[in-house]
Amino acid sequence: MIELPSDITIQTVDETYRQLIEAIRTTPYIVVKLGPNAAIDLAGVQLLIAAREAARDSGGEFCLAVAAENGLLGTLRRGGFLQAADQRAFWLKEKGQP
């Protein structure tokens, strides 16, 4: 499990990116823990999507420890990231997601 900073925003995305890339390089199965009151903007959401794809491309898996809530859930709704079933499954931990 990898615990990310409480804020994943345009200001902190570089540091979080380095942390995620290192995890993807060393661990095939990554579970990301976000704080319940984490501030995550669109840059943070895009980073998590890219990390998920990078993990999958390297033969690994990437999932959230718990379903999106609070600030993250609001960002996902405003950004339209919950429209597709596979995206809802990832972010909201719906059927078939670890």
MODELLER restraints for C-alpha pairs under 7 A, 6 or more apart:
rsr = mdl.restraints
at = mdl.atoms
rsr.add(forms.Gaussian(group=physical.xy_distance, feature=features.Distance(at['CA:1:A'], at['CA:30:A']), mean=6.06, stdev=0.5))
rsr.add(forms.Gaussian(group=physical.xy_distance, feature=features.Distance(at['CA:1:A'], at['CA:31:A']), mean=4.69, stdev=0.5))
rsr.add(forms.Gaussian(group=physical.xy_distance, feature=features.Distance(at['CA:1:A'], at['CA:32:A']), mean=5.87, stdev=0.5))
rsr.add(forms.Gaussian(group=physical.xy_distance, feature=features.Distance(at['CA:1:A'], at['CA:33:A']), mean=6.87, stdev=0.5))
rsr.add(forms.Gaussian(group=physical.xy_distance, feature=features.Distance(at['CA:2:A'], at['CA:30:A']), mean=6.97, stdev=0.5))
rsr.add(forms.Gaussian(group=physical.xy_distance, feature=features.Distance(at['CA:2:A'], at['CA:31:A']), mean=6.12, stdev=0.5))
rsr.add(forms.Gaussian(group=physical.xy_distance, feature=features.Distance(at['CA:2:A'], at['CA:32:A']), mean=5.03, stdev=0.5))
rsr.add(forms.Gaussian(group=physical.xy_distance, feature=features.Distance(at['CA:2:A'], at['CA:33:A']), mean=6.04, stdev=0.5))
rsr.add(forms.Gaussian(group=physical.xy_distance, feature=features.Distance(at['CA:3:A'], at['CA:32:A']), mean=5.93, stdev=0.5))
rsr.add(forms.Gaussian(group=physical.xy_distance, feature=features.Distance(at['CA:3:A'], at['CA:33:A']), mean=4.66, stdev=0.5))
rsr.add(forms.Gaussian(group=physical.xy_distance, feature=features.Distance(at['CA:3:A'], at['CA:34:A']), mean=6.23, stdev=0.5))
rsr.add(forms.Gaussian(group=physical.xy_distance, feature=features.Distance(at['CA:4:A'], at['CA:32:A']), mean=6.99, stdev=0.5))
rsr.add(forms.Gaussian(group=physical.xy_distance, feature=features.Distance(at['CA:4:A'], at['CA:33:A']), mean=6.26, stdev=0.5))
rsr.add(forms.Gaussian(group=physical.xy_distance, feature=features.Distance(at['CA:4:A'], at['CA:34:A']), mean=5.74, stdev=0.5))
rsr.add(forms.Gaussian(group=physical.xy_distance, feature=features.Distance(at['CA:6:A'], at['CA:34:A']), mean=6.75, stdev=0.5))
rsr.add(forms.Gaussian(group=physical.xy_distance, feature=features.Distance(at['CA:6:A'], at['CA:35:A']), mean=5.54, stdev=0.5))
rsr.add(forms.Gaussian(group=physical.xy_distance, feature=features.Distance(at['CA:6:A'], at['CA:38:A']), mean=4.51, stdev=0.5))
rsr.add(forms.Gaussian(group=physical.xy_distance, feature=features.Distance(at['CA:6:A'], at['CA:39:A']), mean=6.53, stdev=0.5))
rsr.add(forms.Gaussian(group=physical.xy_distance, feature=features.Distance(at['CA:7:A'], at['CA:38:A']), mean=5.20, stdev=0.5))
rsr.add(forms.Gaussian(group=physical.xy_distance, feature=features.Distance(at['CA:7:A'], at['CA:39:A']), mean=4.62, stdev=0.5))
rsr.add(forms.Gaussian(group=physical.xy_distance, feature=features.Distance(at['CA:7:A'], at['CA:40:A']), mean=5.82, stdev=0.5))
rsr.add(forms.Gaussian(group=physical.xy_distance, feature=features.Distance(at['CA:8:A'], at['CA:39:A']), mean=6.24, stdev=0.5))
rsr.add(forms.Gaussian(group=physical.xy_distance, feature=features.Distance(at['CA:8:A'], at['CA:40:A']), mean=4.79, stdev=0.5))
rsr.add(forms.Gaussian(group=physical.xy_distance, feature=features.Distance(at['CA:8:A'], at['CA:41:A']), mean=6.76, stdev=0.5))
rsr.add(forms.Gaussian(group=physical.xy_distance, feature=features.Distance(at['CA:8:A'], at['CA:44:A']), mean=4.88, stdev=0.5))
rsr.add(forms.Gaussian(group=physical.xy_distance, feature=features.Distance(at['CA:9:A'], at['CA:40:A']), mean=5.45, stdev=0.5))
rsr.add(forms.Gaussian(group=physical.xy_distance, feature=features.Distance(at['CA:9:A'], at['CA:41:A']), mean=5.15, stdev=0.5))
rsr.add(forms.Gaussian(group=physical.xy_distance, feature=features.Distance(at['CA:9:A'], at['CA:43:A']), mean=5.83, stdev=0.5))
rsr.add(forms.Gaussian(group=physical.xy_distance, feature=features.Distance(at['CA:9:A'], at['CA:44:A']), mean=5.25, stdev=0.5))
rsr.add(forms.Gaussian(group=physical.xy_distance, feature=features.Distance(at['CA:10:A'], at['CA:43:A']), mean=5.45, stdev=0.5))
rsr.add(forms.Gaussian(group=physical.xy_distance, feature=features.Distance(at['CA:10:A'], at['CA:44:A']), mean=6.97, stdev=0.5))
rsr.add(forms.Gaussian(group=physical.xy_distance, feature=features.Distance(at['CA:13:A'], at['CA:43:A']), mean=6.93, stdev=0.5))
rsr.add(forms.Gaussian(group=physical.xy_distance, feature=features.Distance(at['CA:13:A'], at['CA:44:A']), mean=6.33, stdev=0.5))
rsr.add(forms.Gaussian(group=physical.xy_distance, feature=features.Distance(at['CA:17:A'], at['CA:47:A']), mean=6.98, stdev=0.5))
rsr.add(forms.Gaussian(group=physical.xy_distance, feature=features.Distance(at['CA:20:A'], at['CA:51:A']), mean=6.78, stdev=0.5))
rsr.add(forms.Gaussian(group=physical.xy_distance, feature=features.Distance(at['CA:24:A'], at['CA:55:A']), mean=5.78, stdev=0.5))
rsr.add(forms.Gaussian(group=physical.xy_distance, feature=features.Distance(at['CA:28:A'], at['CA:60:A']), mean=4.30, stdev=0.5))
rsr.add(forms.Gaussian(group=physical.xy_distance, feature=features.Distance(at['CA:28:A'], at['CA:61:A']), mean=6.28, stdev=0.5))
rsr.add(forms.Gaussian(group=physical.xy_distance, feature=features.Distance(at['CA:29:A'], at['CA:60:A']), mean=5.47, stdev=0.5))
rsr.add(forms.Gaussian(group=physical.xy_distance, feature=features.Distance(at['CA:29:A'], at['CA:61:A']), mean=4.78, stdev=0.5))
rsr.add(forms.Gaussian(group=physical.xy_distance, feature=features.Distance(at['CA:29:A'], at['CA:62:A']), mean=6.09, stdev=0.5))
rsr.add(forms.Gaussian(group=physical.xy_distance, feature=features.Distance(at['CA:30:A'], at['CA:61:A']), mean=6.09, stdev=0.5))
rsr.add(forms.Gaussian(group=physical.xy_distance, feature=features.Distance(at['CA:30:A'], at['CA:62:A']), mean=4.77, stdev=0.5))
rsr.add(forms.Gaussian(group=physical.xy_distance, feature=features.Distance(at['CA:30:A'], at['CA:63:A']), mean=6.39, stdev=0.5))
rsr.add(forms.Gaussian(group=physical.xy_distance, feature=features.Distance(at['CA:31:A'], at['CA:62:A']), mean=5.96, stdev=0.5))
rsr.add(forms.Gaussian(group=physical.xy_distance, feature=features.Distance(at['CA:31:A'], at['CA:63:A']), mean=5.03, stdev=0.5))
rsr.add(forms.Gaussian(group=physical.xy_distance, feature=features.Distance(at['CA:31:A'], at['CA:64:A']), mean=5.44, stdev=0.5))
rsr.add(forms.Gaussian(group=physical.xy_distance, feature=features.Distance(at['CA:31:A'], at['CA:65:A']), mean=5.62, stdev=0.5))
rsr.add(forms.Gaussian(group=physical.xy_distance, feature=features.Distance(at['CA:32:A'], at['CA:63:A']), mean=6.17, stdev=0.5))
rsr.add(forms.Gaussian(group=physical.xy_distance, feature=features.Distance(at['CA:32:A'], at['CA:64:A']), mean=4.74, stdev=0.5))
rsr.add(forms.Gaussian(group=physical.xy_distance, feature=features.Distance(at['CA:32:A'], at['CA:65:A']), mean=5.53, stdev=0.5))
rsr.add(forms.Gaussian(group=physical.xy_distance, feature=features.Distance(at['CA:33:A'], at['CA:64:A']), mean=6.19, stdev=0.5))
rsr.add(forms.Gaussian(group=physical.xy_distance, feature=features.Distance(at['CA:33:A'], at['CA:65:A']), mean=5.15, stdev=0.5))
rsr.add(forms.Gaussian(group=physical.xy_distance, feature=features.Distance(at['CA:36:A'], at['CA:69:A']), mean=6.67, stdev=0.5))
rsr.add(forms.Gaussian(group=physical.xy_distance, feature=features.Distance(at['CA:36:A'], at['CA:70:A']), mean=6.78, stdev=0.5))
rsr.add(forms.Gaussian(group=physical.xy_distance, feature=features.Distance(at['CA:37:A'], at['CA:70:A']), mean=6.44, stdev=0.5))
rsr.add(forms.Gaussian(group=physical.xy_distance, feature=features.Distance(at['CA:37:A'], at['CA:71:A']), mean=6.54, stdev=0.5))
rsr.add(forms.Gaussian(group=physical.xy_distance, feature=features.Distance(at['CA:38:A'], at['CA:71:A']), mean=6.47, stdev=0.5))
rsr.add(forms.Gaussian(group=physical.xy_distance, feature=features.Distance(at['CA:39:A'], at['CA:71:A']), mean=5.78, stdev=0.5))
rsr.add(forms.Gaussian(group=physical.xy_distance, feature=features.Distance(at['CA:39:A'], at['CA:72:A']), mean=6.78, stdev=0.5))
rsr.add(forms.Gaussian(group=physical.xy_distance, feature=features.Distance(at['CA:40:A'], at['CA:71:A']), mean=6.57, stdev=0.5))
rsr.add(forms.Gaussian(group=physical.xy_distance, feature=features.Distance(at['CA:40:A'], at['CA:72:A']), mean=5.52, stdev=0.5))
rsr.add(forms.Gaussian(group=physical.xy_distance, feature=features.Distance(at['CA:41:A'], at['CA:75:A']), mean=6.27, stdev=0.5))
rsr.add(forms.Gaussian(group=physical.xy_distance, feature=features.Distance(at['CA:42:A'], at['CA:75:A']), mean=6.85, stdev=0.5))
rsr.add(forms.Gaussian(group=physical.xy_distance, feature=features.Distance(at['CA:52:A'], at['CA:62:A']), mean=5.16, stdev=0.5))
rsr.add(forms.Gaussian(group=physical.xy_distance, feature=features.Distance(at['CA:55:A'], at['CA:61:A']), mean=5.61, stdev=0.5))
rsr.add(forms.Gaussian(group=physical.xy_distance, feature=features.Distance(at['CA:55:A'], at['CA:62:A']), mean=6.10, stdev=0.5))
rsr.add(forms.Gaussian(group=physical.xy_distance, feature=features.Distance(at['CA:63:A'], at['CA:90:A']), mean=6.87, stdev=0.5))
rsr.add(forms.Gaussian(group=physical.xy_distance, feature=features.Distance(at['CA:63:A'], at['CA:98:A']), mean=6.86, stdev=0.5))
rsr.add(forms.Gaussian(group=physical.xy_distance, feature=features.Distance(at['CA:67:A'], at['CA:91:A']), mean=5.85, stdev=0.5))
rsr.add(forms.Gaussian(group=physical.xy_distance, feature=features.Distance(at['CA:67:A'], at['CA:92:A']), mean=4.46, stdev=0.5))
rsr.add(forms.Gaussian(group=physical.xy_distance, feature=features.Distance(at['CA:67:A'], at['CA:93:A']), mean=5.32, stdev=0.5))
rsr.add(forms.Gaussian(group=physical.xy_distance, feature=features.Distance(at['CA:68:A'], at['CA:91:A']), mean=5.58, stdev=0.5))
rsr.add(forms.Gaussian(group=physical.xy_distance, feature=features.Distance(at['CA:68:A'], at['CA:92:A']), mean=5.66, stdev=0.5))
rsr.add(forms.Gaussian(group=physical.xy_distance, feature=features.Distance(at['CA:76:A'], at['CA:82:A']), mean=6.37, stdev=0.5))
rsr.add(forms.Gaussian(group=physical.xy_distance, feature=features.Distance(at['CA:81:A'], at['CA:87:A']), mean=6.59, stdev=0.5))
rsr.add(forms.Gaussian(group=physical.xy_distance, feature=features.Distance(at['CA:82:A'], at['CA:88:A']), mean=4.96, stdev=0.5))
rsr.add(forms.Gaussian(group=physical.xy_distance, feature=features.Distance(at['CA:88:A'], at['CA:94:A']), mean=6.74, stdev=0.5))
rsr.add(forms.Gaussian(group=physical.xy_distance, feature=features.Distance(at['CA:89:A'], at['CA:95:A']), mean=6.33, stdev=0.5))
rsr.add(forms.Gaussian(group=physical.xy_distance, feature=features.Distance(at['CA:89:A'], at['CA:97:A']), mean=6.33, stdev=0.5))
rsr.add(forms.Gaussian(group=physical.xy_distance, feature=features.Distance(at['CA:90:A'], at['CA:97:A']), mean=6.43, stdev=0.5))
